Amino acid sequence: MQLIPLSLSLSVLCVLGSLPAAAATADKDTRSHAQKAIVHHKPAPTLTGRREKESPVIEAQSAVSNTDLMPTAAGITIISRQEIMDNHYESVAEALKYAPGVTVTGGVINTAQRIVRIDGDERVAVFIDGRRMNLESGLTNGRSTFDLDMTIPVTAIERIEIIHGAADGAYLNYDTPGGAINIVTKKGSGHHFRFEGARGPYKGWRWDAMLEGSADGWSWLGAGGRSNLDALHYRDSDGDKHTMPDSSVNRREMFYRFDRQFTDSTSMTFSYAHFSNTRGLWLSRSYWDHHEKDYEAEKLANNLSLTYHYKEDTNAPGMISLYHYYNQADNYYPAGTDEQDELPSYSRWKTRTDGIDWRDGWNWGKDTSITAGLTWRHTSVDTDQNLMNEENFGKNYNEGVSNVSAFLTTKKRYDKLVLQSTNMLNHNTEFDNEYVFANSLEYRPDDRLTLYGSVQRIYSTPTLDELYYNNYNRDGNHAYKIRGNPDLDPETGYKWNGGIRYRAGQNTLLGLNAFISHINNPIVWYNSDSTWTPQNLESQNKEGLQLTYEQQFSSKYAMTASYAWTRTDTTYGKEIDPAYTDEVAPHSFKTSLTYHDSRWTNSLLFTAEWGRDKKWYTGNAYILDANVNYRFNDHWSAYLKLRNLLNESYEDVGSITAGDCPAYGRTALIGLTWQF
């Protein structure tokens, strides 16, 4: 796939060969990709969404705690704002795919979705400023309940926190067997404007803007943008170049945040996020060999939140948050009209979620803290229209579910040892009451070494889609294509997590994180007689480890590297055909080389995945990405962004017909940024 002239390609490679990169700055507080592994300054509490306080803490402390008295005992990865900006990530999904132990792919049934897995598990809780974003309606893609494609603009993000293992407080819930991701938004300050525009081949273009300011106790931030790519171009395993039919995508997104500081200890935050896109709904290469009609799909999200913060000038702040989420999806055959909702080929479903979160914390002396919280959420799913006569994606059900969670977290320090315990009681209107817990410890014998471990109980309820999806043809013959199962049981089990963080020198950091999980009654979507349906299997065991290495060679050069090994063993039972593969490669290696000076910020990002099931994949994946950034002055800069630089052939999603769901071939963007 020839995207740029050969001479330009060689020039870029020569530059990158002498200037390794991934977006690190010389200053330790603004190191990006290197910073994201295991070292960064200590963030303030996540649940308040406040800005960070400087601290000499070496090991990573996520803002998953409601107090900054003690760190969370878990493997934590931080993706900083500096890294996001230097690598010009288009979305949260793109940023996450470079993190150790994290895999991002398209949906198994709907490739238009972006699914994240931590420790090989798609049961991941996603939060924005401490508010859980997962949809009880699900995505009909394994056990994932959040589409990363629908997150906020990256220009509005302060940092992204990834938690492997047990997270405390409200982060411990039905969605955390894999882990948790918290997206912390940026609070407006000063007066700043930023605009970025870029173009690339195949009608690829992107623009985004961000405006922030503050005055007289008020602060505000607005961010938004659009991007487009005409079609998915790829190279198959034979080296031939192809274009996927019906695969163009156009994204639109915006985010607004307004803060009012009343006193040193109290404030109010209001936020509004909008996302929508229009894209071809391609399912696989072989699908289009038997179907002439093209699909179009649209996704839309409108999310509102209002949060009151109190006790902000203490180590145990509190908050009360009210929020409303609206998600909509449309599927239709294009017919040359904007009034698609009047077409006989049209279907739409809507999900509405309303919730209230309360958090508070108290310190007992300098060695003990208590955090308590209460969450109420109600979700309803409605099929607004379902007019499609033949190939039908409508959900065809109108159901709702409510959930109440109350938790108490205690932390106790005994000299160099910290013990933490979270106890949570959940009431779900579909599955009654359940007790969930997580216990962890962290031991720091000196300033260089940290050892940690945790155990948590897993209890994951079926989604509304898994229970009630009712997809059939309108002619009355009930030829189901996707069908829920109201007899499903919740998943139960345990996950054990442990690791080491070690500073080998002033500029060298090492990390080891390992996990084991066991789940009874795992829920798996599988295809039987051309019908996708979920079933409880007998059991599922996962185990794995991640090794991370960070090295700051000088004020200009840095490197991070990580290796992840993951194994999944599923016992099907019940005479279910095990036509299923793990979407996470058993072996994954990721590394970044960075260079930064007063003008240049350059990076090479390499990802390798091998050992995948050859019945579902054509082979291993080796992807090289690159970024070249040059700053002309304080206002203007330019960049060249290259993805899959070597135009390698690999799959985004595994398929029983190997090579059926390819990933993008080489893509490029050349852009300019202006700011003041």
C-alpha positions as CSV (number, residue, x, y, z in Angstrom):
1,M,0.0,0.0,0.0
2,Q,2.0,3.0,-1.3
3,L,1.1,5.9,0.9
4,I,4.1,8.2,0.6
5,P,6.9,8.6,-1.9
6,L,9.9,6.3,-1.5
7,S,12.3,9.2,-1.1
8,L,10.2,10.6,1.8
9,S,10.1,7.2,3.5
10,L,13.8,6.9,3.3
11,S,14.3,10.4,4.7
12,V,12.0,9.6,7.6
13,L,13.7,6.4,8.4
14,C,17.1,8.1,8.4
15,V,15.9,10.7,10.8
16,L,14.3,8.1,13.1
17,G,17.4,6.0,13.0
18,S,19.4,8.8,14.6
19,L,16.6,10.1,16.8
20,P,14.9,7.4,18.7
21,A,11.7,8.4,20.4
22,A,8.1,7.8,21.8
23,A,7.5,11.1,23.3
24,A,9.7,11.7,26.3
25,T,10.9,15.1,27.5
26,A,14.1,15.8,29.4
27,D,12.3,16.8,32.5
28,K,11.3,13.9,34.7
29,D,7.9,15.3,35.5
30,T,6.9,15.4,31.9
31,R,8.4,12.1,30.6
32,S,5.7,10.5,28.6
33,H,6.0,6.9,27.3
34,A,8.8,6.2,29.7
35,Q,6.8,7.8,32.5
36,K,3.8,5.6,31.8
37,A,5.4,2.4,33.0
38,I,6.1,2.6,36.7
39,V,7.3,6.1,37.7
40,H,5.5,9.4,37.9
41,H,4.7,12.1,40.4
42,K,1.8,11.3,42.7
43,P,-1.7,12.3,41.4
44,A,-4.3,13.8,43.6
45,P,-7.5,11.8,44.2
46,T,-9.2,10.6,41.0
47,L,-12.8,10.9,42.3
48,T,-12.4,14.7,42.6
49,G,-10.8,15.1,39.2
50,R,-8.4,17.6,40.7
51,R,-5.0,18.5,39.4
52,E,-1.8,16.7,40.7
53,K,0.4,17.7,43.6
54,E,4.1,17.3,43.3
55,S,5.6,14.5,45.4
56,P,8.9,12.6,45.7
57,V,7.1,9.2,45.6
58,I,9.0,7.0,43.2
59,E,6.6,4.1,42.7
60,A,3.4,4.6,40.8
61,Q,0.5,5.7,42.8
62,S,-2.7,5.9,40.9
63,A,-5.5,8.2,41.7
64,V,-7.8,5.3,42.2
65,S,-7.8,6.0,45.9
66,N,-10.1,8.5,47.5
67,T,-7.2,9.6,49.8
68,D,-3.6,10.2,49.0
69,L,-2.5,8.8,52.4
70,M,-1.3,5.5,50.9
71,P,-0.8,4.0,47.4
72,T,-2.9,1.4,45.8
73,A,-1.3,-2.1,45.9
74,A,-1.6,-3.0,42.2
75,G,0.2,-3.0,39.0
76,I,-0.4,0.5,37.5
77,T,0.3,2.1,34.2
78,I,0.0,5.9,33.6
79,I,-0.4,7.4,30.1
80,S,0.4,11.0,30.6
81,R,-1.0,14.0,28.7
82,Q,2.5,14.7,27.3
83,E,2.6,11.3,25.7
84,I,-0.8,11.7,24.2
85,M,0.1,15.0,22.7
86,D,3.5,14.0,21.5
87,N,2.3,10.9,19.7
88,H,-0.9,12.6,18.4
89,Y,-3.1,9.8,19.5
90,E,-6.5,10.1,17.8
91,S,-8.4,8.3,20.5
92,V,-8.1,6.6,23.9
93,A,-8.2,3.2,22.0
94,E,-5.0,4.2,20.2
95,A,-3.2,5.3,23.3
96,L,-4.1,2.1,25.2
97,K,-2.8,-0.3,22.6
98,Y,0.8,0.7,23.5
99,A,0.4,-0.1,27.2
100,P,1.9,-3.3,28.7
101,G,-0.5,-6.1,29.3
102,V,-3.3,-4.3,27.3
103,T,-4.8,-5.5,24.0
104,V,-7.2,-3.4,21.9
105,T,-9.1,-5.0,18.9
106,G,-12.3,-4.6,17.0
107,G,-15.4,-6.3,18.3
108,V,-15.8,-10.0,17.7
109,I,-19.3,-9.7,16.2
110,N,-19.2,-6.0,15.3
111,T,-15.8,-4.8,14.1
112,A,-17.0,-1.2,14.3
113,Q,-16.4,-1.3,18.1
114,R,-13.0,-1.1,19.9
115,I,-12.7,-3.6,22.7
116,V,-10.0,-3.4,25.5
117,R,-8.6,-6.4,27.4
118,I,-6.4,-6.2,30.5
119,D,-4.5,-9.4,31.6
120,G,-6.2,-11.2,28.7
121,D,-9.7,-10.4,30.0
122,E,-12.4,-8.2,28.4
123,R,-14.2,-7.7,31.7
124,V,-12.8,-4.3,32.2
125,A,-14.3,-1.3,34.1
126,V,-13.9,2.0,32.3
127,F,-14.3,5.3,34.3
128,I,-14.1,9.0,33.5
129,D,-13.2,11.1,36.5
130,G,-14.2,8.2,38.7
131,R,-17.7,7.7,37.1
132,R,-18.3,4.2,35.7
133,M,-19.0,4.3,31.9
134,N,-19.8,0.6,31.2
135,L,-23.2,-0.1,29.6
136,E,-25.4,-2.7,31.2
137,S,-26.8,-3.3,27.7
138,G,-23.5,-4.7,26.6
139,L,-21.9,-4.8,23.2
140,T,-22.6,-8.4,22.1
141,N,-18.9,-8.9,22.0
142,G,-17.8,-11.4,24.6
143,R,-18.0,-9.8,28.1
144,S,-16.9,-6.4,27.1
145,T,-19.4,-3.6,28.1
146,F,-17.7,-0.5,26.8
147,D,-16.8,0.7,23.3
148,L,-13.6,2.7,23.5
149,D,-14.5,4.4,20.2
150,M,-17.0,6.5,22.2
151,T,-14.6,8.1,24.8
152,I,-13.9,11.8,25.1
153,P,-11.4,13.8,22.9
154,V,-7.8,13.1,23.8
155,T,-7.1,16.8,24.0
156,A,-9.4,17.0,27.1
157,I,-7.5,14.3,28.9
158,E,-5.0,14.9,31.7
159,R,-3.9,11.3,32.0
160,I,-5.1,7.7,31.6
161,E,-4.7,5.2,34.5
162,I,-4.6,1.5,33.9
163,I,-5.0,-0.8,37.0
164,H,-4.0,-4.4,36.9
165,G,-5.3,-6.4,39.8
166,A,-7.6,-5.4,42.6
167,A,-8.6,-1.7,42.7
168,D,-10.2,-0.3,45.8
169,G,-13.5,1.4,46.5
170,A,-16.0,2.0,43.7
171,Y,-13.5,0.6,41.2
172,L,-14.3,-2.9,42.6
173,N,-17.5,-3.9,40.9
174,Y,-19.0,-6.3,38.4
175,D,-16.7,-5.2,35.6
176,T,-13.2,-5.6,37.2
177,P,-12.0,-9.2,36.8
178,G,-9.6,-7.9,34.1
179,G,-8.9,-4.5,35.7
180,A,-9.9,-0.9,35.5
181,I,-9.2,2.1,33.4
182,N,-9.8,5.7,34.7
183,I,-9.6,8.6,32.3
184,V,-8.9,11.9,34.2
185,T,-10.1,15.0,32.4
186,K,-8.1,18.2,32.4
187,K,-9.3,21.2,34.4
188,G,-9.1,24.5,32.6
189,S,-6.4,27.0,33.7
190,G,-4.8,30.2,32.5
191,H,-5.8,31.1,28.9
192,H,-4.8,28.7,26.2
193,F,-5.9,27.7,22.7
194,R,-4.7,24.9,20.6
195,F,-5.6,23.8,17.0
196,E,-4.3,20.8,15.0
197,G,-5.0,19.9,11.4
198,A,-3.7,17.0,9.4
199,R,-4.1,15.3,6.0
200,G,-3.2,11.8,4.7
201,P,-3.8,9.5,1.7
202,Y,-7.2,7.8,1.1
203,K,-9.1,10.9,2.1
204,G,-7.6,10.7,5.5
205,W,-7.9,14.0,7.5
206,R,-8.2,15.1,11.1
207,W,-8.7,18.4,13.0
208,D,-9.2,19.1,16.6
209,A,-9.2,22.2,18.9
210,M,-9.0,22.9,22.6
211,L,-9.7,26.1,24.5
212,E,-9.2,26.6,28.2
213,G,-9.2,29.4,30.7
214,S,-9.8,30.5,34.2
215,A,-10.8,33.7,36.0
216,D,-12.5,34.8,39.3
217,G,-13.0,31.3,40.7
218,W,-14.3,29.9,37.3
219,S,-12.4,27.6,34.9
220,W,-13.5,26.1,31.6
221,L,-12.3,23.8,29.0
222,G,-13.7,22.9,25.6
223,A,-12.3,20.4,23.1
224,G,-13.6,18.8,20.0
225,G,-12.7,17.6,16.5
226,R,-13.4,15.4,13.5
227,S,-11.5,12.8,11.6
228,N,-12.1,10.7,8.4
229,L,-10.6,7.8,6.6
230,D,-12.1,6.7,3.3
231,A,-11.7,2.9,3.6
232,L,-9.7,0.2,5.3
233,H,-6.7,-0.6,3.0
234,Y,-4.6,-3.7,4.0
235,R,-2.1,-6.2,2.7
236,D,-3.1,-9.9,3.0
237,S,-0.8,-12.8,4.0
238,D,0.2,-13.4,0.3
239,G,1.4,-9.8,0.0
240,D,-1.5,-8.6,-2.1
241,K,-3.1,-5.2,-1.5
242,H,-6.9,-4.9,-0.9
243,T,-9.6,-2.5,0.1
244,M,-12.3,-3.6,2.5
245,P,-15.8,-2.8,1.1
246,D,-18.0,-0.6,3.3
247,S,-15.3,0.4,5.8
248,S,-15.0,4.2,5.6
249,V,-15.3,6.0,9.0
250,N,-16.0,9.6,10.0
251,R,-15.7,10.6,13.7
252,R,-17.1,13.6,15.5
253,E,-16.5,14.4,19.1
254,M,-16.6,17.2,21.7
255,F,-16.2,17.7,25.4
256,Y,-16.9,20.7,27.8
257,R,-15.9,21.1,31.4
258,F,-16.8,24.0,33.7
259,D,-15.6,24.4,37.2
260,R,-16.6,26.8,40.0
261,Q,-14.3,27.1,43.0
262,F,-16.5,28.3,46.0
263,T,-13.9,28.0,48.8
264,D,-10.5,26.2,49.3
265,S,-12.4,23.1,50.2
266,T,-15.5,23.2,48.0
267,S,-16.2,23.4,44.2
268,M,-18.6,22.3,41.5
269,T,-17.8,20.6,38.2
270,F,-20.2,20.3,35.2
271,S,-19.2,18.2,32.1
272,Y,-20.8,17.4,28.8
273,A,-19.4,14.9,26.3
274,H,-20.7,14.2,22.8
275,F,-19.6,11.5,20.3
276,S,-21.0,10.4,17.0
277,N,-19.6,8.6,13.9
278,T,-20.8,7.3,10.6
279,R,-19.1,4.2,9.1
280,G,-19.6,1.2,6.9
281,L,-20.5,-1.8,9.0
282,W,-18.1,-4.3,7.5
283,L,-18.2,-7.7,9.2
284,S,-15.6,-9.8,7.4
285,R,-14.0,-10.3,4.0
286,S,-15.9,-13.5,3.4
287,Y,-19.2,-12.0,4.4
288,W,-19.1,-9.6,1.4
289,D,-18.5,-12.5,-0.9
290,H,-22.1,-13.6,-0.3
291,H,-23.9,-10.3,0.4
292,E,-24.3,-7.5,-2.1
293,K,-25.9,-4.9,0.1
294,D,-23.7,-2.6,2.1
295,Y,-24.6,-1.6,5.6
296,E,-24.1,1.8,7.3
297,A,-23.8,2.2,11.0
298,E,-24.0,5.3,13.3
299,K,-23.1,5.6,16.9
300,L,-24.0,8.5,19.2
301,A,-23.4,9.3,22.8
302,N,-24.4,12.3,25.0
303,N,-23.2,12.2,28.6
304,L,-23.8,14.8,31.3
305,S,-22.4,15.0,34.8
306,L,-22.6,17.4,37.8
307,T,-20.2,16.9,40.7
308,Y,-20.0,18.7,44.0
309,H,-16.6,18.4,45.7
310,Y,-16.0,19.0,49.4
311,K,-13.1,18.6,51.9
312,E,-10.7,19.3,48.9
313,D,-8.1,20.8,51.1
314,T,-7.7,17.6,53.1
315,N,-6.2,14.2,52.4
316,A,-9.6,12.6,52.5
317,P,-11.8,14.6,50.1
318,G,-15.5,13.8,49.3
319,M,-17.8,14.2,46.4
320,I,-21.4,13.7,45.2
321,S,-22.0,13.2,41.5
322,L,-25.1,13.0,39.4
323,Y,-24.9,11.8,35.8
324,H,-26.9,10.9,32.8
325,Y,-25.6,8.8,29.8
326,Y,-27.4,8.4,26.5
327,N,-26.1,6.0,23.8
328,Q,-27.7,5.3,20.5
329,A,-26.9,3.0,17.5
330,D,-28.4,3.0,14.0
331,N,-28.1,0.4,11.3
332,Y,-29.5,0.7,7.8
333,Y,-28.9,0.2,4.1
334,P,-27.9,3.4,2.4
335,A,-30.5,4.7,-0.1
336,G,-29.3,8.1,-1.0
337,T,-31.3,10.0,1.5
338,D,-30.6,11.7,4.9
339,E,-34.0,10.5,6.2
340,Q,-32.7,7.0,6.9
341,D,-35.1,6.6,9.9
342,E,-38.0,6.5,7.3
343,L,-36.4,3.7,5.3
344,P,-37.8,0.1,5.5
345,S,-34.2,-1.0,6.2
346,Y,-33.7,1.0,9.4
347,S,-33.2,-0.1,13.0
348,R,-32.2,1.8,16.1
349,W,-31.7,1.0,19.8
350,K,-31.2,3.4,22.7
351,T,-29.6,3.0,26.1
352,R,-30.2,5.5,29.0
353,T,-28.3,5.4,32.2
354,D,-28.9,7.6,35.3
355,G,-26.7,7.4,38.4
356,I,-25.7,9.0,41.7
357,D,-22.3,8.5,43.2
358,W,-21.2,9.5,46.8
359,R,-17.7,9.2,48.2
360,D,-16.1,10.3,51.4
361,G,-13.0,9.6,53.4
362,W,-11.6,10.0,56.9
363,N,-8.1,9.7,58.4
364,W,-7.5,8.2,61.8
365,G,-4.1,9.5,62.7
366,K,-1.3,9.3,60.2
367,D,-1.5,5.5,59.6
368,T,-5.2,4.7,59.1
369,S,-7.8,5.8,56.6
370,I,-11.4,4.8,55.8
371,T,-13.2,5.4,52.6
372,A,-17.0,4.8,52.1
373,G,-19.2,5.2,49.1
374,L,-22.7,4.5,47.6
375,T,-23.7,4.2,44.0
376,W,-27.1,3.9,42.4
377,R,-27.5,3.3,38.7
378,H,-30.5,2.6,36.5
379,T,-30.2,1.6,32.8
380,S,-33.0,1.1,30.3
381,V,-32.7,-0.3,26.7
382,D,-35.3,0.5,24.1
383,T,-35.6,-0.6,20.5
384,D,-37.0,2.5,18.9
385,Q,-37.4,1.0,15.4
386,N,-36.6,-2.2,13.7
387,L,-37.7,-2.2,10.1
388,M,-35.1,-4.4,8.5
389,N,-36.6,-7.3,6.7
390,E,-33.5,-9.4,5.8
391,E,-30.2,-8.8,7.6
392,N,-31.3,-7.5,10.9
393,F,-29.3,-6.1,13.8
394,G,-32.1,-4.7,16.0
395,K,-32.2,-5.8,19.6
396,N,-36.0,-6.0,19.8
397,Y,-36.4,-5.7,23.6
398,N,-37.4,-3.1,26.1
399,E,-35.9,-3.9,29.5
400,G,-34.2,-2.1,32.4
401,V,-32.0,-2.9,35.4
402,S,-31.0,-1.1,38.5
403,N,-28.0,-1.6,40.7
404,V,-27.1,-0.3,44.2
405,S,-23.5,-0.7,45.5
406,A,-22.2,0.3,49.0
407,F,-18.6,-0.1,49.9
408,L,-16.2,0.4,52.8
409,T,-12.4,0.6,52.3
410,T,-9.9,0.6,55.1
411,K,-6.1,1.1,54.8
412,K,-3.7,0.6,57.6
413,R,0.1,1.2,57.7
414,Y,2.4,-0.8,59.9
415,D,5.8,0.9,59.4
416,K,6.8,-0.4,55.9
417,L,3.7,-2.6,55.4
418,V,0.3,-1.3,54.2
419,L,-2.8,-3.5,54.4
420,Q,-6.0,-2.6,52.5
421,S,-9.4,-4.1,52.4
422,T,-12.6,-3.3,50.4
423,N,-15.9,-4.8,51.2
424,M,-18.9,-4.2,48.9
425,L,-22.5,-5.1,48.9
426,N,-24.3,-5.1,45.6
427,H,-28.1,-5.2,45.0
428,N,-29.1,-6.0,41.4
429,T,-32.7,-6.1,40.4
430,E,-32.0,-9.0,38.1
431,F,-29.8,-11.1,40.4
432,D,-30.6,-9.9,44.0
433,N,-27.8,-9.3,46.5
434,E,-24.1,-10.2,46.4
435,Y,-21.0,-9.6,48.6
436,V,-17.8,-8.7,46.9
437,F,-14.4,-8.1,48.4
438,A,-10.7,-7.3,47.7
439,N,-7.8,-7.5,50.0
440,S,-4.2,-6.3,49.2
441,L,-0.9,-5.5,50.8
442,E,2.2,-3.5,49.9
443,Y,5.6,-3.8,51.5
444,R,8.4,-1.2,51.0
445,P,11.6,-2.4,52.8
446,D,13.5,0.6,51.3
447,D,13.2,3.5,48.9
448,R,14.1,1.2,45.9
449,L,11.9,-1.9,46.3
450,T,8.2,-2.3,46.5
451,L,6.4,-5.6,46.8
452,Y,2.6,-5.9,46.4
453,G,-0.2,-8.5,46.2
454,S,-4.0,-8.7,46.1
455,V,-6.9,-11.1,45.9
456,Q,-10.4,-10.2,44.9
457,R,-13.7,-12.1,44.5
458,I,-15.2,-12.0,41.1
459,Y,-19.0,-11.7,40.6
460,S,-20.0,-10.6,37.1
461,T,-23.7,-10.4,36.1
462,P,-25.0,-11.0,32.6
463,T,-25.8,-7.9,30.6
464,L,-29.3,-7.0,29.3
465,D,-28.2,-8.0,25.8
466,E,-27.0,-11.4,27.0
467,L,-30.3,-11.9,28.7
468,Y,-32.9,-10.5,26.3
469,Y,-31.4,-9.9,22.8
470,N,-34.3,-10.9,20.5
471,N,-33.1,-10.5,16.9
472,Y,-35.5,-12.0,14.2
473,N,-36.9,-11.4,10.8
474,R,-40.2,-9.5,10.5
475,D,-41.9,-12.1,8.4
476,G,-42.7,-14.0,11.6
477,N,-40.6,-17.1,11.0
478,H,-38.3,-16.2,13.9
479,A,-35.1,-17.0,12.1
480,Y,-32.9,-15.8,14.9
481,K,-29.4,-14.4,14.2
482,I,-28.5,-13.0,17.7
483,R,-30.5,-14.3,20.6
484,G,-30.2,-13.7,24.4
485,N,-30.4,-16.3,27.1
486,P,-32.6,-15.4,30.1
487,D,-31.4,-18.6,31.9
488,L,-27.8,-17.3,32.3
489,D,-26.1,-17.5,35.7
490,P,-23.6,-14.8,37.0
491,E,-19.9,-15.5,36.7
492,T,-18.1,-16.1,40.0
493,G,-14.5,-16.7,40.9
494,Y,-11.3,-15.2,42.2
495,K,-8.3,-13.3,40.9
496,W,-4.8,-13.2,42.5
497,N,-2.3,-10.5,41.6
498,G,1.2,-9.7,42.7
499,G,4.3,-7.9,41.7
500,I,7.6,-6.1,42.3
501,R,8.7,-2.5,41.4
502,Y,12.4,-1.9,41.7
503,R,14.6,1.2,41.0
504,A,17.9,-0.2,39.9
505,G,19.5,3.2,39.5
506,Q,18.8,6.9,39.3
507,N,17.4,6.4,35.7
508,T,16.5,2.7,35.6
509,L,13.3,1.1,36.7
510,L,12.1,-2.5,36.6
511,G,8.7,-4.1,37.2
512,L,7.2,-7.5,37.4
513,N,3.4,-8.2,37.7
514,A,1.8,-11.6,37.6
515,F,-1.8,-12.8,38.0
516,I,-4.0,-15.9,38.2
517,S,-7.8,-16.0,37.8
518,H,-10.4,-18.7,38.0
519,I,-14.0,-18.1,36.9
520,N,-17.0,-20.5,37.2
521,N,-19.9,-20.3,34.8
522,P,-18.0,-18.0,32.3
523,I,-20.3,-16.5,29.7
524,V,-19.3,-16.9,26.1
525,W,-21.1,-15.9,22.9
526,Y,-20.8,-18.6,20.3
527,N,-22.3,-19.4,16.9
528,S,-24.6,-22.3,16.5
529,D,-26.7,-22.9,13.4
530,S,-26.0,-19.4,12.2
531,T,-27.2,-18.0,15.5
532,W,-25.1,-16.1,18.0
533,T,-26.1,-16.9,21.6
534,P,-24.5,-16.7,25.1
535,Q,-24.1,-19.7,27.3
536,N,-22.5,-20.5,30.7
537,L,-19.5,-22.7,30.2
538,E,-18.0,-24.8,33.0
539,S,-14.9,-22.8,33.9
540,Q,-12.2,-20.5,32.7
541,N,-8.6,-20.1,34.0
542,K,-6.3,-17.3,33.1
543,E,-2.7,-16.7,34.1
544,G,0.0,-14.4,33.0
545,L,2.8,-11.9,33.8
546,Q,4.2,-8.6,32.6
547,L,7.8,-7.5,32.7
548,T,8.5,-3.7,32.3
549,Y,11.8,-1.9,31.9
550,E,12.4,1.8,31.7
551,Q,15.7,3.6,31.0
552,Q,16.5,7.3,30.8
553,F,19.8,7.2,28.9
554,S,20.3,11.0,29.0
555,S,18.3,14.2,29.0
556,K,17.3,13.5,25.4
557,Y,17.2,9.7,25.0
558,A,14.9,7.2,26.7
559,M,13.4,3.8,26.2
560,T,10.7,1.6,27.7
561,A,10.1,-2.1,27.0
562,S,7.5,-4.6,28.2
563,Y,6.8,-8.3,27.7
564,A,3.5,-9.9,28.5
565,W,2.7,-13.6,28.6
566,T,-1.0,-14.6,28.9
567,R,-2.7,-18.0,28.9
568,T,-6.4,-18.8,28.8
569,D,-7.8,-22.3,29.4
570,T,-11.6,-22.7,29.0
571,T,-13.5,-25.8,29.9
572,Y,-16.7,-25.8,27.8
573,G,-18.8,-28.7,29.0
574,K,-22.5,-29.1,28.3
575,E,-21.7,-30.4,24.9
576,I,-21.0,-26.9,23.5
577,D,-18.8,-26.8,20.5
578,P,-15.6,-25.0,21.5
579,A,-15.5,-22.9,18.3
580,Y,-13.7,-20.1,20.1
581,T,-10.2,-18.5,20.3
582,D,-8.5,-16.2,22.6
583,E,-8.2,-12.7,21.1
584,V,-5.1,-12.0,23.2
585,A,-1.8,-13.3,21.8
586,P,0.1,-15.5,24.3
587,H,3.2,-13.4,23.8
588,S,3.3,-9.7,23.4
589,F,6.3,-7.4,23.3
590,K,6.1,-3.6,23.2
591,T,8.9,-1.0,23.2
592,S,9.4,2.7,22.6
593,L,12.5,4.7,21.8
594,T,12.3,8.4,22.3
595,Y,14.3,11.5,21.5
596,H,13.5,15.0,22.8
597,D,15.3,18.3,22.5
598,S,14.2,21.9,22.2
599,R,13.0,21.4,18.6
600,W,12.4,17.6,18.0
601,T,10.2,15.1,19.8
602,N,10.4,11.8,17.9
603,S,9.4,8.3,18.6
604,L,9.6,4.7,17.3
605,L,6.9,2.4,18.7
606,F,7.2,-1.3,18.1
607,T,4.7,-4.0,19.0
608,A,5.0,-7.8,18.4
609,E,2.4,-10.5,19.1
610,W,3.2,-14.1,18.5
611,G,1.9,-17.6,19.4
612,R,-1.7,-17.0,18.2
613,D,-4.0,-19.8,17.1
614,K,-3.1,-20.5,13.5
615,K,-6.7,-21.8,12.8
616,W,-7.9,-18.2,13.5
617,Y,-4.9,-16.1,12.4
618,T,-2.7,-16.1,9.4
619,G,0.4,-15.6,11.5
620,N,2.2,-13.3,14.0
621,A,2.0,-9.6,14.1
622,Y,5.0,-7.2,14.0
623,I,4.0,-3.5,13.8
624,L,6.3,-0.5,13.7
625,D,4.8,3.0,14.2
626,A,6.7,6.3,14.1
627,N,6.2,10.0,15.0
628,V,8.3,12.9,13.9
629,N,7.5,16.3,15.6
630,Y,9.3,19.6,15.0
631,R,8.6,22.8,16.9
632,F,9.2,26.0,14.9
633,N,8.6,28.3,17.8
634,D,6.3,28.7,20.8
635,H,3.2,28.8,18.6
636,W,3.8,26.5,15.6
637,S,4.8,22.9,15.2
638,A,4.5,20.2,12.5
639,Y,4.4,16.4,12.7
640,L,4.4,13.3,10.6
641,K,2.5,10.3,12.0
642,L,3.1,6.8,10.5
643,R,1.2,3.7,11.5
644,N,2.2,0.2,10.4
645,L,5.2,1.7,8.7
646,L,6.3,-1.6,7.1
647,N,2.8,-2.3,5.8
648,E,2.7,-5.7,7.6
649,S,-0.2,-8.1,7.2
650,Y,-2.0,-9.1,10.4
651,E,-5.5,-9.4,11.8
652,D,-7.4,-7.1,14.1
653,V,-9.8,-9.9,15.1
654,G,-9.4,-13.7,14.9
655,S,-11.8,-15.5,12.6
656,I,-12.5,-19.2,11.8
657,T,-11.7,-18.1,8.3
658,A,-8.1,-16.9,8.9
659,G,-7.4,-13.4,7.6
660,D,-11.1,-12.5,7.5
661,C,-10.8,-9.4,9.7
662,P,-7.6,-7.6,8.7
663,A,-6.1,-4.7,10.5
664,Y,-5.1,-1.4,8.7
665,G,-2.1,-1.4,6.4
666,R,0.2,1.6,6.3
667,T,-1.5,4.9,7.1
668,A,0.0,8.4,7.4
669,L,-0.9,11.9,8.6
670,I,1.0,15.1,8.1
671,G,-0.2,17.8,10.3
672,L,0.3,21.3,11.8
673,T,-0.3,22.5,15.3
674,W,-0.9,26.1,16.3
675,Q,-1.2,27.2,20.0
676,F,-1.0,30.3,22.1
